[in-house]
């Protein structure tokens, strides 16, 4: 209901839901993200909404080294998600992986490295495992998915204000090298499939998926407010970097 939502959140949610209700493609995903200088207002209102209405999704400390705060979610006919990811120190994804959904993210603070890969016809093999969507406790069913060849396509330095887009089938790996904090606002499209993949050099190495450390429902809004106190989302020096790089791929 509109009465339960603030103006900024309502406008954002209506725009995103309308897009996915009328498009099968994710080509316009980055255009749905708020500008860098408008992120603070959206985050503040999302925090208040979570305080009033409780959680959406499973906010938790991710095994890849960041805290995932679930902010907003679309309706059943267009189930998009908006999340805030926060790195508190150096971290690196333990394995190359892809996703169930396309996404577009805006770096709000700090700096990240993105290593993007392509599947190729020949080359050194990687052993794939299929990871199915997590259950209510964060556990995932895992099964072997054969062997593939991957090639590093690009390495991208993501600084505050930049956007980064990725098709669900394209593997990648994220690294946060610095001691300070980094944060991204992530908009995911409705899932295109019910599983993702993890890739390892060793056939015997299977992705380790342990139940995540869940964040209590009452803490989500507080953590968003804490982030806003530490970082301003309105640095004019980075607003113009939005279109610095074209999307990696479109769905």
Secondary structure, 3 states (H helix, E strand, C coil): CHHHCCHHHHHHHHHHHHHHHHCCCCCCHHHHCCCHHHHHHHHHHHHHHHHHHCCCCCCEECCCCCEEEEEEECCHHHCCEEEEEEECCCEECCCEECCCCCEEEEEEECEEEEEEEEEEEEEEEEEEEEEECCCCCCCCCEEEEEEEEEEEEEEEEEECCCEEEECCCCCEEEEECCCCCEEEEEEECCCCCCEEEEEECCCCCCCCCCCCEECCHHHHHHHHHHHHHHCCCCCCCCHHHCCCCCCCCCC
